[in-house]
């Protein structure tokens, strides 16, 4: 890894850097804000005058929490709902990718920019890992609410997060930081160096940062030592069919009325007994990491050369290397019959007389059976190791056509290569082979493989059997992204109220990707990880865009300025077709103190590589087939069962084999782009009587239609929609067929479709005040005080899976598949600076939320909605962070505490992971950090 890092550093050291597309906001001497290009537009204007609501976060505010990674602070902002963080350790999505989720509409609907340009996507869903942007290099972050596709193109459905990097360096700057919890664990360190030089016509600089983060297991915090379930209003340790000793799963058992019902049987010393959920001898979560370990190297090189007074060239080189590991629970295979893998044979090598008697009582004694068990010691625990290399080259030219017109052209090429090694797996096919004795010699495997060792028990395996069963899955993914753009901006003509400003341009983008899963995953035979097909494909888009600011009235009574802001973009996708996006709105400045703004925007999100070309993925949802005897099919349901191929004579006796169905998630190359309509209304108040004070209030309303989601919201919804229709030719019913011999559901494919809708609305509030006080300074120095507050009230956040599904308002809830969406969120910072000393106090507020079970009961009108729920409501949370820094001329030393009062996360009745919501609530506890910065 280090050799790769230094190769990247050497390459970057030859780079000449890009001009920043976004200049730092500056305060003029008279207190007015200078003209800058602000996120949400390509035309220069004043920060607080932007028609798009823009929330700006400074580097100093990010530093207050001692964040090695920018997501640690940004996910605390009121506009953002928890995305993936260092605590996201779910198998399959635990590659240490950190995401941003504006308004809770999904990370894939949040566009991430760096210096106003698209950044490197690190997943086939097109999602950016924001931790590839070094925290020490960020000058500020600008967050824009609402669709911005007319300005930036696809994906800006919920809004835009734009990282503005420092652009000029002279000499050498170095930073180092170390942090550790007050338990003495979860430690992390990072170090960076930036060196730069500038001449009369050229400038260049190089930044290198190193980061290391240690793992923290769930067993090292009380809330996640074991996995709990909410059993009739009490938290109790959860049992699992994947237990040491094993469980026979879904065994058809006589119900005493001539029929059969599927039951699970725990095996104690290979003797079956009815399985009880409260039996506890295996925990599925305690071994999970609540801080994912990683090693990261980031290299940035940028430079500029002035060819003539009107033309300059730039180039930027980026390299990133990541090594991370997802720490998972032990391997707990579920050996079952699937489409291409057989179930366990009725004469399996480990069957005892007691198991034989149970199997013989089935309708077909010779039918295969299913087994779930915990792989015994010394079988290794599961783990996923990720290694990712990212290369990005950006170059172009910028210049002036006249005093008022500027132009620019650029091209960027990025390549992402990820290797994923899943450790501790078992092929279900191999296990079945190791459980099938030869008819000629029952001491040997029927497959004749001399390495094959028969399974004779489920608690004590020989090294030879472990060696035969153990497999490490090596998969690889590559992503290539290209962007070419050209623009010109300047003044068109003059109206009585001022200059009409415009920007026009064209853009071309192409993204291609291929994912090559390991053989066991391709065989759909993995016992410990998600199986999938190969995903490969590409698409491109050609775009034209234009934007204008039109002043209508100026210097009139009660109308200091009235102007329009207009933009449109035409996009031609190679697969999704043609689409228009646009915005219209403007600003009314009553006087220098009060401004009103409004904007309507149409945005789109084109389907990504996974949605278009994703290989099918196997899932096994626990669903009862409506035609099974245990479901008591009758009336319309029974008639539909017969229409699907279940004989009327079999109704009442047919019982699905097992508690889960095999449902395959499939992509859809015929998807259309999603569409959204956004309305924002706001006001800005900067009273001249109180210099340094600014207040903003903005209402937002975002409605997404034709959203790409699973048909029916998933397998459960598809089956419900099918049997509610009573029509075998209904689109829901056409997603599966039935076996002509067993009558079970087979070939169940749950496709993506443009069927869902999302709606959210609310109000953003922001306030900032900066003032100086002579009397509170240290010694003879003055004191500067700065206070900032950002808050959001969420009125609604409604998801509807399809037209037949009931809408779900997720505001004020948490649990299941829904991270916390509090009704109120706020983030406040108070900063004091004098004589080189700087003190900062930061507070994050999350209002109370209802557990998902409780919220569902309330929505359904249940008489006693809290009955049987251990924790129906989570109270409000306050997190406090403090930081102190002292400037010693060339050196600055600092230290601080995150989660000062050691606030524990809540236990949830509907947990997302680790018995709680680890990406919303802090799992680590009080955290201390120290650091030093030096400039030479």
N, C-alpha and C positions, 0 to 999 in steps of 0.2 A: 504493500500500500504506500509506504514512504517513498519508494523508488518512483511510483506513478505520480505521487504528489510533487516531487522535485522536477520530474519531466514537465508537469503542468506549469510549475512555477517558472521554469526556464523558458517555456514557450510564451508565457504571459509577460515575461520581462522584456521581450522584444516588441510588445504591442504599443501602439499609440492610441490614446484614449478618445472616447466619444464625447462630443459636446452633450451636456445634459439637456434633454428636451424640456425639463422643468427646472426653472431657476428658483433658488431659495426665496421665500417671501421675506421682504425687508421692510422695516419701518422707516419711512422718510422722516426728516428732522421736524417737519410740521405736524407729525403724528398720523399722517395719512399712509395707507398701505400702498407700496409701489406696485406698478403693473407687473404681473407675472403670468405664466401659463399655469393654470390650475387644473387638476384632474377633473375630467368631465367635459373639457373643451380643448380645442387645439389653438384657440385664440387668446392672446394675452388680455388679462383684465385684473381687477383688484380682487384679492382673496375673498373678502366678505361680500363682494358684489356678485359673485357667481350665482347664476340661476339654479345650479345644482347644489344641494346641501353638501358641504364639504366639511368633514371633521378631520382636524390635523393633530397628529401626535408627534411630539418632538423626541429626539434621541434621549434627552434628559428624562422624559417621562418613562421611556422604555427602561432606562437604567435603574429606576427606583426599585424594581423588583429583582435586580441582580440577574436579569435574564441572559443566559447564554444564547437563547434562541428568541427571535422576535415574537413567535407565536405565544410564548408564555405571558407576555403582556397584552398582545392584541386580542387574545381570546377573552380577556377581562373587559373589553370595551362593550358598552351597552348594545351597539348595533350588531354584535356578533354572538351567535349561539355556538356552543361547544362543537368544534371540529375534531379531527384526529390530533392527538397530542402524544407526549412521551409516555402516557399511561394507556394508550390504545394498544392492547395486546391480543386482540381477537385473531385467531388463526386465519391466515389469508389476507389480512390487512394490517399486519404488524411490522412493516418495514421501516418504522421510525419516520414515516412521512407525516409532516405536520400541515394541517389544512386550515383554511379560514371559511367560515360558513355564515355569510351575511344573511340576517333576518331569518335564519333557520330554514332557508329554501334549498340548502344543499351546497356542498363545496363545488360541485360541477357547474353551479349557476353563479359563482363568484369569480370574476375575472381578476387575475393578479398581474400587475404591471411592475416593471422596474424602469425608472426614469421615463415613464410614459409609453414604454414598449412592452409587448408581450414577453413573458419569461418562459423558461424551459419547462414544459410539462414532464412530469416524472412517472405518470401512470398512463395506461391506455385509455383511461377515462378523460384524459386531458387535464388532470388536476396538478397544480403546482405545489411542490414541497417548499413552503416559505422559509424553512430553516436552511435552505441552500443559499439564502441571502444573509451574509454575516451581520450579526447584530452590531458589531463594532463599526461597520461601514455605513450604517443607516443614519442619515441626517434627520429625516422625518418620514412619516407615513400619512398619506391622505386617503380618507375613506369617503366614497361617494355612494349615496343611497339611490337605488332605483336603476332601471334599465339604462344602459349607456351604449347600446349597440350601434346607434347612429354615428357615434364618435369612434368607438373602438372595435366594433364588429361583434361576432358571436360570443356567447358565454356571459355577457354582462347583464344577466337577467335581474339579479338581486342588487348588483352594483359593482363597484370597482375598488380594489385596494392597490394603491400605487406607492411603491417604495422609492423614495428619493435618496440617492446615494451621495456621499460627499464627492466633490468633483475636482478639487484642487489640493495638492499636497506639495509642500516644500520641505525637504529634509527627511527626517525619520520620526515616526510615531510608533510606540509600542504599548500594548495593553496586555495585562494578565489578570485572571480572576480565578478564585477557587471558592467552591461552596460545598456545604455539608449540612445535613439535618442535625437537629440537636440530639438525635438518637445515635449520631456518629456514623450514619450510613447515607446512601443515595448521593454520594459525593460526585462532583463534576468540576472540571477545570477547562479553561480555554485560554489561549494565548494568540496574539496577532501582532503583525508588524506591517507598517505601511511606509513605503519610501517613494519619494517623488522629486522631480526636478523640472524646471521650466526655463526656457530660453526666450529669445526675442520672438521666434516663430513656432517653437515646438514645446510641448510639455508631455510628460509621461509619468506614470506612477504604477506601483505594484503593491498589491495587498495579499498577504498570506495569513490564514488563521487555522489553528488547530483546536479541536474540541474532543474531549473524552468524557463520557458519562458512564457511571457504574450502574449495574443492575440493582434493583430492589424487588425482592420477592413478596408476594402477598402474605406469605407466612410471617413476615417481619412487621406487620401491622395488625392490631387486634381485629379490625373490621373484616379482614380478608384471610384470616388464618384458615378458616374452613368455609365451605359454601353453605348458605342458609336458604331455607324456603319458608314462606309464610303459610303455616298450617293452622287454619282456623283461628287466625288472629295472634299466633305466637310464632316467633322466629325459632326454628329448630334446625339442627344440622340436616342437610339433605342427603338422602341415599341416592344410589345410582345403580342401574342395571349393569353398568360397567364396573363390577365389584371384583375384588380378589376372590377367586373361587368360581366366579362365573354365574350367569343367569340365562336360563332357557327363555327365549323371547317369543311371545305370541303363539304358544302351543295350543292348538284347538283342543278343547276339553269339554266333555259332555256336560250340558247345562241342567240335566235332570228332566228335561221335557222333550227329549228326542233330538234336540239340536246341539250345537256346539258354540262355545264362546272362547275367544283367545285369552290366555292367561300367561303371566310370567312366573317362572319358578326359580328361586334362588337355589344355588348349589352349595351345600355345606359338606365338605369332604366328598363331593360328587354325589351327594344324596339330595334330591329335589324337595323343596317345600315352597308353598306360596310366597311370592315376593311381596314385601311390604315397603312402601316408599320411604317410611321413616327409618328403615334399616340404614345404619350409617357405618360404612367401612371404607368409603372412598370419596375423596373430595376432588371436584373437577376444577376448582379455581385457586386453591391455596398456593399452588406452585406457579401460578401465573406471575409474570413480572408486573409490578405497578410502576416501575420506571424501567423503560427499555434501555439496555446498554448500547452504546454506540461509540465509534471513533469516526471523526469527520475531518476532512481537509478541504478548505476553500481557498481558491486562488483567483484573484481578479487582476487584470492588467488593462489599463486604458491610457490613451494618448491622443494628441491632436497635433496637426501640422498645418500652418497657414501658408498656402501656396501663393495667394495674392491677397490684398486687403479685402477682397470680396468672396474668396473661395477658400475653404479649409476642408481638410480630410480628417477622418477619425477612424479608429478601430478599437474594438474591445474584445478581450479574450477572457473566458471564464472556464475554470476547471473545478470540479468537485468530486471527491471520493468519499463514499460512506460505507462503513462496515457496521452492521447492527445485528442483533439477535432477538428473536421473539422467544421468550421462555414460556413453555406451555406445560400443561398437565401431563401425567404419564399416558402412555398409549393404552387406549381402551377399545379394542376392536369390536365391531358389530358385524359378525359374520352372518351374512344373509344371502338369499338368492336374489340376484338382480338380473337385468336384461342380458348381460354377457358374462356374469360370474355365477357359478352354481352355488346352491346352499350346501350345508353340511350333509353328508350321506347318512342314511339311517343306520349304517353299520360303522359309524365313526370310531376311530381307534380308542377313544377315551370313554366310551359309553359303559356305564355300570348297569347291573341288573335293575336297579331302581329307575334309572333313566329310561332303560328299555321298556319297562312296564308303562311308563308315562307316554312314551311315543307310540306304543302299541294300541293305546286307547284312542288314538286319532282316527278320523274317518279313513285315512290312507296311512297305515303304519309304515309304509316304505317311502313316504314323501320326505324330501329334504327338510331340515329344521334350521332354526336360527339360534345364535348364541352371542351373548355380550359378556365380556370379561375384562379384567384389568391385567395387562401383561405383567407377569411376576418378575421380581428381581432374579437375575441381574439384567433384565432387558432395559436398555437406556430410555430415559425420558425424552419426550418430544421437544424439539427445538427447531427454529427456522433461522438460518444464517443468511443475511442479505449482503451482497456487495454491489455497489452501484458506482459507475463512472459517468460523469456528465461533462461534455465538451460543448462550448458555445463560442462562435465567432460572429461578431457584429462589426460591420464596416460601412462607410459611406462618405458622402460629401454634403456640405452645407454652405450656403452663401447668400448673397444679397443680389436682387435684381435691380433694386432702387433703394431710396431712403426708407420707403415704407413697405417694401415687399422682400420677403425672405423665402428660401426654398431649401429642400433637403431630399436626398435619396439615400436609401440604406438597404442592406441585405444582411440577414442573419441565418446562420446554419447551426443547428444544435443536434447532438446525438447523445442518447441515453442508453447505456448497456447495463442491465441488471442480471446478476446471477443469484438464484435462490436455491438453497440447499435445505431440504426438509429432512431432519434427522429423527430416527426412532420410529420409522414406519414399518408396517407389515402389509404385504400384499394379501388380500382376502383369498385370492386364487391360490397363492402358495400355501396359506394355512389350510385350505380345503384339501390340497394335495397331501399335506403333512398329516391330515386326519383321515385319509382314505387308505386303509390297509389293502395289501395285495391279496387276491383270492387264493393264490398259490402259496404265499408265505405271509401270514398275518402279522409277522414281525417287521415287515418291510413295506415301503410305500408302493402303491399301485402304479405310480408313474415311472418306476424303475430308475429314478435318479439316485446314483450312489451317495450323493450328499444329503438326500432327504432323510430326516429323522422323524419318526412317528410321534405325534402328540399323545401322551398317555395320561396327562393330568393338567390342571390349569393353575397350579400353585408353585410348582418346582420344576424349572426347565434346565436342562443340561446346557453347557456352553455350545455343544454341537447344534442343538435345536435353536438356540438364540442366533447362532451364526447363520443358520439356514433361513430363518424367518426375517432377520433384520435387513432393512433396505433403507438407503438414503436416496431421496429423490432430488435430482439436479435439474433445474429448469432455468431457462434464460428468456429474457425479454429485451427487445431493442426498439427504440423509438427515434425517428428522425423527423425534425421539424424545420421547415424553411419559411422565411417571411421576407418578401421584397416590398418596399413601399416608396412612394414619392409624394411630396406635398409642396404646396406653396401657400403662403399666408401674407396678408397685407391689407391695405386700405383700397376699397373699390372706388368710392367717390364720396363727396361731402354733401351732407344734408344740413338744413339749418340747425339741427340738434347735434351735429357732429359727424365724425367719419363712420361710414359703413365698412366694417371689418369683415373679412372673409377668409376661409381656408378651403382649399380643394385638394384632392389627392386620389391616388389609386393604390391598391394593395393586392398582393397575391400571396396566398399561403398554401402550403401543402404539408400534410402530416401522414406518415406511414409508420406501421408498427407490425412486429411479429412476436408472438409469444410461443415458445416451444416447451411444453410441459414434459416432465419426466415420463419414462415408459409406464410406470405403475399408475400414474395419474391418467395417462392416455388410455390405459386399459380399463379405467373406471373400476379399479380394484383396490384402491388405497383404503386402509383401515383407520388411518389417523389424520388424513388431510383431505381437502376438497379436490375431487377429481374434475378434470376439465379437458376439453378439446383444444386443439391449436387455434389461436386467434391471429389472423393476418389480414391486412388490408390497408388501403390508403384512400384519401380523398383530398380534393383541392378546392379552392374558392378564389374567384376573381371579383374584386370590389372597386367601386367608384364612390367617393363621398364628397360632400360639401357642407359647409357650415357658414353661418353669417350672423353678425350682430348688427342690428339696425336701430340707431337712435331715432326716436320719434319726437320727443319733447325734451327741452333742456332749459333750465334757468327760468321756469315759470312758477307762479305761486302754487304751493303744495305739490309741485311737480318739478323738483330739482333735476330729475332725469327719469324718462320713461323710454324703454327700449325693448325690442324683440330679440329673441335668440332662436335661430332656426337651424336645423341640420337634417340631412337625409343621406342614406347609404343604400346603394344597390349591390346585392350580393348574388353571385351565380355559383352555387355549389355543384360539384361534379356529380353528386348522388342525390342531394336533397332538393335540387332545383333552384329556382330564382325566388328571391324574397327582398322586400323593401323594409327598411327600418327608418325611423324618423323621430324628431323631437320638435316641439314648439312651445315657446313660453317667453318669459321675459322678466323685467325688473321695473319696479316703480320706486324711485327714491324720493320720498316726500321732502326730505331735507337732509343735510349731512348726518343727522342723527338716526333717522328711521328709514328703513328700506323694506319693501315687500318683494317677494319673488314667487314665481309659479312656473311649473314645467310639466308638460305631458310628453311621455316617451313611449314609443313602440320598440321593443327589443326582441331578439330571437336567440335561441341556442340550437345550433345544428347538432344532430346526433354524433356521438364520438365513436372511436374505433371499436370499443367493446360493445356498444349498443348496436352497431352496424354489422360487425364481423365476429363478435365474440363466439368462441366455441361453446357448445352446450356444457352446462355445469350440473352435476348430479346433486340433488338434495333429497332428504328423507323426512318430510314433515309428518308429524303425528296427526293423522287424519283418519276418521272412521269412514269407510266407504258407505254412502247412503244405502247401498244395496245389500250390505252385510246383515246377517240375521240379528246381530246385536243392535242394529239401528232400527229394527222393526219397520221395514219399508211397507208403505200402504198407499192407497189412493194414487195420486198423480206421480209420486216418487216410484211406486211399484210399477206403474205402467211404463215409466221412462226406463227403469231397469230392464224390463222385458224388451223394449224397443232397442236397447243397447246390446242385447244378446244374452241376457240372463234368463234362462227358461223359467216360466212361471212356477214349474214344479220345484225349482231350486230355491225359490224365495223362502226364507225361513230356515234353510239349512246351509246355504252358501255363507261362508265366513272368510273375510280376507285373511291372508296369512301374515300375521305380524301387526304391530300397532302403527307402523309407518308405511307410507306409500313412497314409491320412487317417482319423484317429479323432477324433470329436467328443465332447467332454465335455458331458454334459447334466445338468440339475438334476432334482429329483424332488419335486413338490408333495405327495406322499403319505408323506413321511418321518415316522417316529415319533421321539419324544425319545430321546436316549441316556440310559442309566442307569449309575450307579456305586455301588459299595459300598465304604465306607472304614472301616477299623479303625485306631485309634490307641491305643497303650498307652505310658504314660510315668511318669516320676518327677521330682520337683523336690527339690533338697537345698539348704537355706539354713542352714548350721550356725551356731547362736548363739555358738559359741566363736570363730568367725571372722566378725565383723560385716562386711558389705559383699560377702561371697562368695555366689554363687548358681550352682548347677549343674543342668542339665536334660538328660534323656535320654528320647527319644521314638521309638517304633517306629511306622511307618506302612505300611499295605497298602491299595492302591487298585486296584480292578478295574472296568473300564468295559466294559459289554456293549452290544450294538446300536449300536456306534459307527458314525457316518456317514462312510463312505469310498467310494472308487470300487469298483464291482463288480469283483471279481478283483484289486483293488489297482491296476488300470489296464488299458490295452489289451493288454499282453503277457499279463497274468494271465487276461484274458477269453478270449483265443484259446487259451491253454494249457488252461483249464478246459473250453472247448468241445470240443477235440479229445481231451482225456482222457476225456470222457464217452461219446463215440461216438454221441451222440443229437442229431439235428438240431433237436429240440424242447427241448433243454436250455436253461435261462435264459441261459446264457452264449452259446449259439449264436443265440439270438433277437435278440441285440444288433446283428446285421449281416445283410446279404444279399449276393448276388453279381450282377454284371452278366450278363444273358443272352447277351451277344455276346462280351465280353472275359473273362468268368468272374472278374474281379477283385472283391475285397471292396469293397462300397459301402455307403453309409448306415450306417456303423459308429458307433453311439452308445454311449458308455461312461457309464452312469448312476451316480448316487449311490444308496446303499442302506444300510440298517441291518445291515451284514454283518460289521463288524470288531470286534475286541476289543483292549484294552490293559490291561496289568497292570504295576504297579510296586510295589516295597516297599523298605524300607531303614530306617536309623536316623539320626535327627538328634541332634546333641550341641551343647550350648551352655554356656559358662562366662563369668562376669563377676566382676570383683573391683575394688573401689575402696577405696583406703586413703590415709591422710595420713602424711607422714614429716617431722618437724621438721628433722632433720639434713640433708636433701637439698634444702632450699629455697634460693632466691636471696636473699642478704642475710639479713635477719631474718624473712623470710616462710617459711611452711610450703610444702611441696610436696604436690600431689595427684597420685596415680598411678591410672590406670584401665586395666584390661586386659580385653579381650573376645575370645572365640573362638567361632566357629560352624563346625561340621563336619557332613558328611553322608556316610554309607556307603550306596551303592545296591546292593541285593542283586539286583534284577532290574528290567528295563524291557522288557517283551515286547510286540511288535506282531504281530497276526495279521490279515491282510487279509480273510480269510473262512474258513469252515469247512473248505474244501478246501486252503487254503494252509498251508505250514509256518510255525510261529511263529518269530519272529526276536527274540532277546534282544540289545538294543542297548547293554547295559552294557559299559563299557570299550572302546567302538568309536568311530570317527569316519570320515566320508567319504561320498561319494555324496549322498544326500538326508538324511543323518543328521548333525546337528551333534554335536560331542563330548559323550558322556555318560560322564565318568570315574567309576570305581568310588568314588573318594574325592575330595571337595572340601572345602576349608576356607578360612576368612577370619578373620584375627586382627588385632587393633589394640592398640597400646600407646600410652597418652597420658600426658604429663608436663606439669603446669601449676604455675607459681610466679611470683609478682611480675609478673603480666601476660604472661609468656611461656608459650606452649603449643607443645609439640613432639609430633608424632604420627608413628608408624611403622605402616604397614599391609602385610600380606602375604596374597597369595592363592595357594593351592596347588591344582593340578590333577594328579591321578595319571596314570600312563601309559595310553595307549589304543592299540588295534590298528586298523590301517587296515581298511576294510571288506572289501577283497579278501582279506586275510589271515584276517579273522574268518570270512568265508564258507568259505574253504578248510578252516579248522579244524572248522567245523560239519559240513562234508561229509565229513570224515575223509580228506582228501587226504594222500597219503604224505609229500610234501614241501611243506607249506603255504606256505612262504616263497619257493618257486621263482618266479622271474620277477617279483618285487615289489620295487621299488627301496627303499621305506621301509615295511616291514611293521608297524613299531611306533614310536609317538611317545613319547618319554620324558616323565617328570614335568616339570611347569612350575611355577616359582615367580615370581611378580610382586611387586615391592617398590615401595611408594609412601611418600613422606615429605612432611610439611607442617610449617611453622613459622608461628606467628602471634604478634603482639605487640599488646597492648592499650594504647592511648595515650588513656585516658579516653574521649573521644567518638569516637575513630578506632581502628580495628583494621587493621593491615596484615599481609598474609600472603603466603606463596609456597610452592611445593612442586614436587616432581618425581614424575611418574607413570611407571611402568616404569623405575625408577631404573637398573637394570643393562642396559637396552637389549636385552631379550630378543627375539630374532627369532622369527617364526612358523615352524612346521614345513612342509616341503614334503610334500604328501600324494600318494600313489599314486591315491587316489580323492578328488580335490578337490571342494569344494563351490563355490568361486569363488576366483579369483585364485591358483590352485595350492595353496590351503590352506583352512582354515575361518576366515574373517575375523571372524566374530562371536564366536568362542571365544578365538582367539589374536590378540594385538595386532598390527595391521599397520603402525601409525604409528611405533612405537619410543619412545625416551625423549622425554618431553613435559614442558615447564616451564610453570608458571603463576604469576602474581602478581595480587594483588587488594587492594582496600581497602573497608572498611565504615565508615559514619559514622552516628551517631545524634544527633539534635537535639531 
